[in-house]
Amino acid sequence: MKKLLIINPNSSDKMTRDIRNTVSYGIDKEFSIYVTRTPNSPEVLESFADYTEAGREVIIFLREMAGRGTFPYDGVLLACMGDPCLYGVKEVCPVPLIGIAEAGISTALLTGYKFSILASSNKAKPMMESMVMTYGLTARLASVETFGVPIEDFMQDEERLCTYIRDASKRAVSHGADVLLLGCAGMTAVQDRLSELSDIPVIDPVKAGVEQLKAILRGGFPVSRNGLYA
């Protein structure tokens, strides 16, 4: 049995529980899944400063785990849609590690032409656009649609989140999107209701991340250590 580690790089208990609930479907005779958080990180990650603090905590966590001897997991998923400090985290992780943003975007590219990201605060719009540009995929981005509120606004209110997603998805479609991508791991709480919230496919990057990581491990595809992640 292969062991997957899913790291929520913030300190939110609620978001960690929601991630754990979403990924529970993926536990079977082939894979076990353990979900954890980084308690010294900010509770939510809404700025590059937050990303940097969280990335540092994840790097410390992985280095300490690797320093104890044989790394106890076969693959790692970084469960924040901003992929905070992803390149640094990949450098120090001795097993395949992917971010849910790169996994979600990769899935969107396979299921439609133009994708939109549904994000929370207005600050998230340039941050998401910058990330997509870094990945070289701006031409496939239809838009980043924001709710105009902080993450805490919907974390305890799933009905409010569903309303936000419905409204933002309509704007995304008007901008040419044929696939939508949830822009925060905290939105995974409504994963089971996504088909009713939009007329086009909605991808939960947490679920996409689990499936992409499983595929990498099944295929035996290692992370390259000759270039960016050396």
N, C-alpha and C positions, 0 to 999 in steps of 0.2 A: 504494500500500500504506500502511495506517495503522500507526503505531508505538505500541505499548503499553509503558509502564514500570511494572514491579511493584517496589515498595519494601518490603523486609523491614526494619521499623524497629528491629530489634535487630541485634546483631553476630554472631549464630551462623552459622558456615559450614554446619553440618549442616542447620539449618532452611532456609537459603537454597537449598542444593542440593535439598532435598526439594520446596520450592516450585517450583524450576525444573523438576524432573522432572514435577510435576503439570501445570504449564501448558504443557508442550511440545506437548501434543495440540492446543493452540489456535493454533499457528503454521501459517499457510497462505498462499495467494496474496493474501489480503485483509488479514492482520494479521501483523506481526512482533512479537516479545515479548522484552524485555530485563529481566532480574531482577538487582537489586542489593541491598545491605544498607547499614546505616549503622555503620561500624566503631567509632565512638566512643560508641555506645549500649551499655546493659547487654546481656549475652549473652542473657538472657531477660527478658520483661516481666511481672512478677507483682505490681506494686503501682502505685498512682497516682504515686508518686515516679518509678518506672521509666517510666511513660507520659510523664511530663513531660519527663524527660531525653531520651527517644527522640523525642518530638514536636519538641523544640528542634532536634535533629540533622536531622530531616526538613525542617523549615522552612528551616534554613540551607542544606541541600542544594538544595532547590527554588529558593530565592532566588538562589543562586550560578548555577544552571543558567539561570534566566530572565535573569539579568544579563548573560549572554554574548551576548545577541541573540535571534534567533528560537528559541523553545522547541522542542527537537528531537523531542518526543513529542506524539501526538494525545490521549492519555488516560493517567491514572495510577491505579494500584491500590495502596492502603495495606494491606499484608498482615499485619495483626495483628488477632485477633478482638476485642481491646479497643477498636479504632478510636482509638488514642491521639492526643489533641489534634486530632481530626478537623476540627473547625470552624476552628481556626487554620490547619491545613494547607490546607483548601479556600480560605481567604481568600487565600493567597499563590500558589496554583497557577493559572497562566493557562489551563489546559485542564481538561476534566472530570476530576475526581478522586473516587473513591468508596472507602469502607472495606469490608473483607471482612465485617465484622459487619453493617453496614447492608445489604449485598448479600445475605448469607446469610439474615438475618431476612426481608428482602423476598421472597426465594425461598420461605422456609418459609410465609409468609402466603398464597402462591399455590398451595401444594401440600398444605396441611392447615389445620386450625383452630387447634389448640393445639400449640405447639412447646416442646421442652425443649432446653436448652443443656448439653452435656457438657463440664465443665471439669476442671482438674487439682487445684489446691490449694483448701483450704477458704476461703482469702482470696478466691478467684475468685468465689465464690457472691455475696457482697454487691456485688462490683464489676460482675458481669454483670447482676444485678438492677437496679442503679443505671443502667446503660447502657440497658437495655430501658425503664425508667421515663422516662429522658430522651427516648427516641424515641417515647414515648406509647403503648407497646404492652404494658403490663403485663397487660391483660385477656386477651391471647393467649398469655401465657407460662404453661406448665404447671408448670415447675420448672427449677431449675438443679441438676444432679447433678454432684457432684465426686468425684474419685478419692481425695482426701485426701493427695496427694503433690505435691511440686514438679515442674515441667516436666522437669527434668533426669532424673527417675526413669524416664521412658519414652522419652526422645529417642534412646537408643542400643539400645532393646529393643522391636522392633515386636510381638513376641508378647505381651509384657506389656501393651502399649498395647491390643492387640486384646481381651485379657481384661478390662481396665478398661472398655472401651467396651461389651462384651457385658453386664457386670454393671450398669453405669450405665444402659444402655438399658432393661433390665428395670424398674429403679426408675422411670425416666421414664414408661414405659407405665403403670405402676401409679398415677402421678399425673395421668394423663389425656392424655399427649402422643400425637399421631398423626404427628408429624414430629420428627426429632432433628437438632440442629445441632452440629457439632464446635466446641468452644470454644477452639481454639488452632490457629494455622497449623502448628505442629509435628506435629499429628495427621494432616496431609495425606499423610504417608508411607504410610498404609494406605488411601489413597483407593480403590485398585483392589479392596479386600476388603470394602468397606462393606456390600454386599448380604448378606454372610454373617454379619454381626455383629449384626443386629437384624431383628425381624419387621416393622418399619415403616421408611419411607424415612429415610435418613441423608444430610444435606447437608454436603458439604465446602465451607466458605465461600470457600476459595481458588478452587475451580472456579466457584462461584456468582459470585464477584467478576469473574472473567474474562468470563463470559457476560453479566453485567449491564453491564459496561463496553463490551463489543462492541455490545450493543443500543443503548446511549446514543449511541455514535458512529455506528452505522448509521442511527439515526433522526434524527440531527442535533439532539439535545436538549441545549442548553447549560445550564451551571450558572447559576442566577439570581445577579445581582450587586446586586439591589435590596433585599435584606433581610439575613438572617443572615450570608450570605457576602459582603456588600458590602466 
